Amino acid sequence: MLKKNSEKIIEKSKPLGWVLEPDAKVLMKLQGFDIPDFILTNSFEAADQFLKKSESPVVAKAVSKKILHKTEHQAVVTGIFSSDHLKKEMARLQKLDGCENILVEEMVQGLEIIIGAKNDFQFGPVIVFGIGGTSVEIYNDTAVRMAPLKPGDVSSMVESLKAKEIISGYRGRAGANMEILTRLVVNFSLFVMELENDIESVDLNPVICTRDRCVIADARIILPSP
């Protein structure tokens, strides 16, 4: 069953109709999923301290109840290495419509996957899996299965993709850790089954996969209309 904190996040998000990314990330973490280390702040000093402690560049994102699709509003900045760059981008992001906070998180690099779910009125929750990132709508290389999934279903979904070799590893390039990825997709399908009556759709895009991790870099949860 959903943890009480998870239920609180869903409940408080209902007036908005969707779950703000920081809350969605907390929801994912409560389920045991891997998310980037992050700080939610409006303080440059706090964000800069996070940057200096990070072993990788960081990503900065505007958190606004008026911005659902952040890339369309240039509300995401990747590859921030320096304090000067962070300060400049935070100042810009804070001027975006309705910006309440800045989410600053570690930048994980690897293979971009999309894992999603939609609550079909006839079949219930269905799971979408494929190559992710901003190019997902261009390539449209995805597989769909009814939830809940078993490990064999995940293997079948991967095999059905045109880009299956990219996921398994191609021409010396590291693919995804299939054990970790399979566990994530199966557990995500179970999580979605629990949320069946409370969600319209969930998009984890991108999920960044390496040989060691599958990290949910962005999460969008849409709630049903009242």
Secondary structure, DSSP 8 states (H G I E B T S, - for coil): ---HHHHHHHHHHTTTTEE-HHHHHHHHHHTT-----EEEES-HHHHHHHHHH-SS-EEEEEEETT-SSGGGGT-EEEEE-SHHHHHHHHHHHTTSTTEEEEEEEE---SEEEEEEEEEETTTEEEEEEEE-STTHHHH--EEEEESS--HHHHHHHHHHSTTHHHHH-BTTB----HHHHHHHHHHHHHHHHHTTTT-SEEEEEEEEE-SS-EEE--EEEE----
